[in-house]
Amino acid sequence: MGLPTTRSTDPAARARQLAQIREAVLSGDPAPGPPRPVVSESWSRSLAADIDPDRGAGPPMVFQQSEMADIRADHPLAETLPLLRETLVAIADEAVHMMIVTDAEGHILWREGRYDVLRRADKVGLVEGTRWSEDSIGTNAMGTALATGLAVQIHSAEHLVRTYHSWTCAACPVHDPDSGRVIGVVDVTGPVRSFHPSTMALVGAAAKLAEGQLRFRMQAHDEALRARCAPTLAALGGGFGALVTPSGRVLASQPSDWLAVPRVSLPAQPGAGLTLPDGRAAVLEPLAEGYLLRAEQRVRTVAPSSCAHLRLRFLGHGPSAELGGRRLRRSEEHTSELQSHHD
């Protein structure tokens, strides 16, 4: 989400306009124009979180540098770093910006770029281990992207806290292809004077490339899991079963058309029962990776057009019975019972 085209596109002039809007809105005076809705809504959330617009304390340092290596290694975006560097860092260097990658809570895990920009960022807390959620530091591209789930650009005085009015940033969430949840944010941040209109599009493209790489890896893992667990499904014989990922995605089922849904809601505990979309009960059994979902056999039903009719006769040569047009033999005892009911 870029800056409005109806206003000045010169970074310095736009920064002055935004400062006037911010001061008027915060003081309750008439503003020369409204802030963008995404900014106005973010200001409201930030103020509700008791963020001080003029004396912000800076982002909290949550992780120490000694912890960062392990935290980065465990994060799913670690494998996308070479791709993000190739896409963003060289351009960020040229534009006097830096690339930042956060986790889903807004903690900065990586930042790379020009030395002079990094040193300037040190002074305002734009460093690894700090948290940049809106409730920690107010309106900023990383925190607002996480709060809204959307790509966003925050320029100069659109930042609620005055300290960051000399910065511009563009951020885009990255989603886990398995669960669909946001797992982090890709951001490009730099001084206001270096703002470029194409930055937002570049950041969005980089985030999509990262998601594509994660999706390719997930698909390869899915295929390997199907191959390893094929004997488990086959061992069910004629039983109904499905291979399910820890997030509930259905990878394979037996019969192949049995479970025609992409995902099921998993119970809190493996081994517990759950109800399938068609109303039948099933049980989830843990495997080395994922789960085996076992269900009751389908109940066979007879179509109304093929239902057999029972016909009883009590006249003539004694009682008789026909089922579907076929005469049934009755024991003398049963015959006497039918006759007594007739009498």
Number of C-alpha atoms within 10 A of each C-alpha: 15 15 16 10 7 6 11 14 15 11 19 16 11 17 23 15 17 22 17 14 20 25 14 16 17 12 9 9 10 11 15 13 14 14 17 12 9 18 22 17 14 24 26 13 18 24 16 11 14 13 22 15 20 10 10 17 15 20 21 15 16 13 16 10 11 9 11 15 10 9 14 17 11 10 14 14 24 15 16 17 14 10 15 21 16 11 18 24 21 17 18 21 18 12 19 20 29 27 28 25 27 31 25 20 18 24 25 26 23 18 18 19 24 18 13 13 18 19 12 13 17 12 10 13 17 20 21 21 24 21 27 28 25 27 20 20 24 29 33 31 31 36 28 31 29 28 19 13 16 18 25 28 27 26 28 28 26 28 27 29 23 17 17 20 20 16 23 27 26 29 34 31 32 31 22 19 18 15 13 10 13 17 20 27 31 27 30 28 30 26 22 21 16 15 23 13 11 9 22 22 16 18 26 22 15 23 25 15 17 22 19 16 15 20 16 12 13 15 13 10 11 17 11 11 19 16 9 11 18 14 10 15 22 13 9 12 10 11 15 20 27 22 27 28 20 15 15 18 19 21 16 23 20 19 14 11 9 13 19 11 11 11 15 18 12 21 14 9 10 14 15 12 18 19 15 15 12 7 8 12 13 18 20 23 17 14 15 7 13 20 23 24 23 21 19 12 11 10 5 6 6 8 7 7 6 8 9 13 10 13 13 12 14 15 10 7 7 11 17 18 17 15 12 11 11 12 13 11 11 13 9 9 9 12 17 14 13 19 16 9 9 11 7
